[in-house]
Amino acid sequence: MSGFNLLSEQGLRLDGRRPHELRRIKCKLGVFSQPDGSAYIEQGNTKVLAAVYGPHQASSKRSNHEEVSVNCQYSMATFSTAERKNRPRGDRKSQEITLHLQQALKAAIKTELYPRSQIDVYIEVLQSDGANYAVSVNAATLALVDAGICLKEYVCACTASLSKDNIPLTDVSNVEELSGGPTLSVASLPSSNKIAFMDMSQRFHLDNLPIVIEQALGGCREIQAILEKEVRKHLTQIGSAGDWSNVAK
């Protein structure tokens, strides 16, 4: 339960959202030409870049693997938060998120199609305002799609928490994370309703946990629809650019 009331008397959150509402999401595929795939996403004020290289031949240490090796690297820009400048790159928290990203992405990739291969996923948080892991998963999914990596389905992630009155909240901002109670992060495969990864900042009461999980999964389903819409838009633009029949004579 939260230590502070995160809802106003009108039932609105600190940033004006209703309890179930996501922050505004803006995203784009193909933002870089050098990687095989790339994407940029803004979820509220959290801004993340993702780049994918591969599949390519695995390093000698991993060349014997029958399935693809997914190598992730997560980092935060020095200017991403006020306190970030005091933390070194590759700190323990970043290493944990890197492993969690790896777990979520491997659950979505058709790894059996790329034996003895490696896929490198690089994540850079440009601005942090809560749900860094969740937004990173969503950015990585778009970058994998842009790279043409075969996925079982999209893997999407969302956070959830509870207000002081035990009202579930979707897509928790940094202010809510700091002033509220425990936060749940869920990466799921929404189409099959499977959970790829789940983490809690603190323990929830057993009576509240199912409600918070369902709130996060509902957010994942909404995010999936947003990502799919952006992918269709991107593919339409690529198709239009490559349609020589539209070239002026």
Protein Blocks (a to p, Z undefined) as FASTA:
>chain_A
ZZbdfbdfkopafkopafklccdddddehkbfkbmbdcdddehjaccddddeddddddfk
lmmpmbdcddddddddfklpmklmmpcehiaklmmmmmmmmmmmmmmpcfklmghiacdd
ddddfbdgejklmmmmmmmmmmmmmnopacfbdcddddddddfkopacehiafklmmmmc
cdddddddfknopafbdcdfbdcdfklmmmmmmmmmmmmmmmmmmmmmmmmmmmmmmmmm
mmmklpcZZ
